């Protein structure tokens, strides 16, 4: 009998589409949308960098090549987070 190694397991998160309006992601079998109006630093980012999405914790998303950390709550409820960083480009 073999066993699976112990460790923290989180569901995958992936970018599924990038449009002229924003970025679509699949997180926990839910589709989330980040508009470029609410998340301007993704607007001019290279596509490959936007696609490289990591999920170090269940409610935490990270884009290592862009050095962007976001909580799932900030994506689902951007109105609760009125302060926005300016586009780096």
N, C-alpha and C positions, 0 to 999 in steps of 0.2 A: 504494500500500500504506500502510495506517495502522497505527500501533502504540499500544499501551496505555501511558498514562503510568506511569513508574516510581514505586514507593512501597511502603510496608508494607501488606500485606493480612492481615487476620485474619478468621477466621470469625465470623459473627454469633452473638450470644447473645441469647436473649429469654426473658422470663418467660411461661410458658404457662398457669399456673394459680395461684390463691391460694385456699387452703382455711382452715378453722379451725385446721388443724394446722401450716401453713407455706406455703412458696413453692416451686413447681416451675419449673424452667428447662430450656431446651434449649441445650446448649453443645457444639459440635463433634459434633453429631448424637447426643449422649448426654443422657439426662434426669438432672438433678440435683435433689435436694430439700434445702431448708433448713428444718428444723423451727424453730418459734418458741421451743422450749426451748433449742436451740443458738444461735439467732440472734434474741434477744428484741427487738432494736431495730426489726425489721420488723413486729412484731405490731400496733402501733397507727399505723403509717405510712399516709398516704393511698395508695389504690390507684394513682392516677396516678403518684405518685412511685416506687412499687415497680416499676411497668411501665417506667419510663424507665431502662433498663439499658444501660450502655455497656461496650465491651470495648477499652480502649486498648492492651492487649498480650495475647498468647495465653493467659497464665495469670493475668490480672488482670481483675477485674470491678469496675465503678464505678457507683454510683447518685448522680448529681450533686445531685439535689434533697435527698437525705438525707445527703450527704457521707459515704458509706460506701464503703470500699475493701475488697475481699476477694480472696484468691487462690482459684483453683479448688481447690487442694489443701486449703484450710481447709474448703471445702464438702464435698469428697469424704471427708475424714478429720477431722471435728471433734474426735475424741478426742485428736488430736495437738496440739490448741490448747485447753487446759483453761481458760485465762483468758477470761472473757467480760465485755463491757461491759454495764452495766445499761441497761435500757430507758429511753430519754430522756423518754418521756411521763409 
